[in-house]
Each structure stands twice: as structure tokens, then as C-alpha cells.
Amino acid sequence: METGHSSQQAPGAFVAFARFVLCGGGVGVASSFAVAGLASLMPWILANALITVASTLLATELHARFTFGAGGHATWRQHWQSAGSAAAAYAVTSVAMLVLTQLVASPGAVLEQIVYLSASGLAGIGRFVVLRVVVFARGRSQAAPASAPVAAVVRAQAPVGARALCPAA
């Protein structure tokens, strides 16, 4: 699954956030309905876990290809890092739903969806920051070892022409 990244330019923060909302938000809304459906067959917490895993895999691929302009499939490293941020989002949605059941004895489906989607939205903002700044960050080699920071900095600089290197050229 490891693929090279194209030289496609990363989108600006506003464009990336709009794409994140469309891709991740679309997957999130579909996931909320899937969780509700599965929760009728199994405990809600298990349904949420299963849907979180599936939706994280799908959303990471969409973010790699479209949201952050990585230009190809997500790498295994990106999937694992994205999974970490999704685990935090899972915890936020689970705690929100547990708090709801403590405050409201028998919440209706609409209230459950409002709480779940609100918690997902807040967690999503945090995920956007993590994905943009860490997982799909530009300007550093995706495969460079931690012991090679100088090489990553050099590769991040704009290309220099022969004239700038040697005025006599």
C-alpha cells in the first residue's frame, strides 16, 4: 500500500478544510446512520467501534487522495497515525453518548444523533489539525528516518537554478 507521493501542490488551509468537511463529514454522517442501525443488533459501544474502524480507513484514503493533496493512496504510516486521531475521536463520541444516557433516561433517536454529530464535529476539528500538521504534512520526507532532519529541510527548499548557484554559468 505504500506509494510515492506526487509533486502535486498541497491545498491551502481553507481549501483543505472544505475538502475535509466534505469527505470526512460525508463519511461521518453516513457513519452516524450506520452506528444507529448496528446499535439495534449489538451494544452501541461495539457498533461505534466497528463503524469507526471502517470509516477511518475510508476517510484516510479520501484525505490522502483529495483533502490534503498527497496524490495517491495513504501509506501504512498515515493509516496508523490517522487511526490514533480516530481513537481519540471515538473516545470523545463515546463519552458524549455515555454522558447523554446519564443525563437523559431514555433519549430519542434525534437527540442521540444531535449529541453524536456534535461530538463528532468537535472531534473532527481536532482531527483536521492533527491530519494537516502531522499525518499529511508537507515539506518533510514521508519515509525519511528521524536521524535525517537536515536532508528533510534541504528537500523542502525551493529548487535553485544553476545561475543562482554559480553566477558565471
C-alpha positions in Angstrom: 0.0 0.0 0.0 3.0 2.3 0.3 3.0 4.6 -2.7 5.0 7.5 -3.7 3.6 11.0 -3.4 3.2 13.1 -6.5 4.6 16.6 -6.8 1.1 17.9 -6.6 1.0 21.1 -4.5 -0.8 20.9 -1.2 -4.0 22.9 -1.0 -4.3 25.9 1.3 -5.8 25.6 4.8 -9.3 26.9 3.7 -9.5 24.5 0.7 -8.2 21.6 2.7 -10.7 22.3 5.5 -13.6 22.5 3.0 -12.5 19.2 1.4 -12.1 17.7 4.9 -15.6 18.7 5.8 -17.0 17.3 2.6 -15.0 14.0 2.6 -14.7 13.4 6.4 -18.1 15.0 7.2 -19.8 12.9 4.5 -18.2 9.7 5.9 -19.1 10.9 9.4 -22.8 11.5 8.6 -23.1 8.1 6.9 -21.3 6.5 9.8 -23.8 8.0 12.3 -26.6 6.3 10.5 -24.6 3.0 10.3 -23.9 3.2 14.0 -27.6 3.7 14.7 -28.5 0.7 12.5 -25.9 -1.6 14.0 -26.8 -0.5 17.6 -30.1 -2.2 17.1 -28.2 -5.5 16.6 -25.4 -5.1 19.2 -24.3 -2.8 22.1 -23.9 0.8 20.9 -20.2 1.0 22.0 -19.3 -2.1 19.8 -21.3 -0.7 16.9 -19.4 2.6 17.2 -16.1 0.8 17.4 -16.8 -1.2 14.2 -18.0 1.7 12.2 -15.1 3.9 13.5 -12.6 1.4 12.1 -14.3 1.1 8.7 -14.9 4.8 8.4 -11.4 5.7 9.4 -9.9 3.5 6.7 -12.2 5.1 4.1 -11.7 8.6 5.3 -7.9 8.3 5.4 -7.9 7.2 1.8 -10.1 10.1 0.8 -8.0 12.6 2.7 -4.8 11.3 1.2 -6.2 11.5 -2.4 -8.3 14.6 -2.2 -8.3 16.6 1.1 -4.5 17.2 1.6 -3.3 16.6 -2.0 -1.0 13.8 -1.2 -1.6 12.5 -4.7 -2.1 8.8 -4.1 -3.0 6.1 -1.6 -2.4 6.7 2.1 0.7 4.9 3.4 0.5 2.5 6.2 2.1 5.1 8.5 -0.6 7.6 7.6 -3.3 5.0 8.3 -1.8 4.3 11.7 -1.4 7.9 12.6 -5.0 8.6 11.4 -6.2 5.7 13.5 -4.6 7.3 16.5 -6.6 10.5 15.9 -9.7 8.4 15.2 -9.3 6.6 18.5 -9.4 10.0 20.3 -12.5 10.9 18.3 -14.0 7.6 19.3 -13.4 8.3 22.9 -15.0 11.8 22.6 -18.1 10.4 20.9 -18.4 7.5 23.4 -18.0 9.8 26.4 -20.6 12.2 24.9 -23.1 9.3 24.5 -22.4 8.0 28.0 -23.0 11.5 29.5 -26.2 11.7 27.5 -27.5 8.4 28.9 -26.6 9.6 32.4 -28.5 12.9 31.9 -31.5 11.6 29.9 -33.1 8.3 31.0 -34.4 7.4 27.6 -33.0 9.7 24.9 -34.8 9.6 21.5 -33.0 8.9 18.2 -33.0 12.6 17.2 -31.3 13.7 20.5 -28.8 10.8 20.1 -28.0 12.0 16.6 -27.6 15.6 17.7 -25.2 14.6 20.5 -23.3 12.2 18.4 -22.9 14.5 15.5 -21.9 17.5 17.7 -19.3 15.4 19.5 -18.1 14.1 16.1 -17.9 17.7 14.8 -15.7 18.8 17.7 -13.5 15.8 17.4 -13.3 16.4 13.6 -11.8 19.8 14.1 -9.1 18.3 16.3 -8.6 15.5 13.7 -8.2 18.1 10.9 -5.4 19.8 12.8 -3.6 16.5 13.5 -4.0 15.3 9.9 -2.8 18.5 8.4 0.0 19.2 10.7 1.3 15.7 11.4 -0.1 13.0 9.2 -0.2 14.6 5.8 2.3 17.4 6.5 4.3 18.7 3.5 7.9 19.8 3.5 9.3 16.7 5.0 10.1 13.3 3.6 7.4 10.8 4.3 9.9 8.0 4.5 12.9 9.8 6.0 14.2 8.4 9.2 14.2 10.7 12.3 18.0 10.7 12.1 18.0 12.7 8.9 16.4 16.1 9.7 18.9 18.1 7.6 18.0 16.1 4.5 14.3 16.8 5.0 15.0 20.5 5.4 17.1 20.6 2.2 14.4 18.8 0.2 11.8 21.3 1.5 13.5 24.3 0.0 12.6 25.6 -3.4 14.8 24.4 -6.3 17.7 26.7 -7.1 18.7 27.3 -10.7 22.3 27.0 -12.0 22.6 30.8 -12.2 21.8 31.2 -8.5 24.5 28.6 -7.6 27.2 29.9 -9.9 26.7 33.4 -11.5 29.3 32.5 -14.2 27.1 29.7 -15.5 
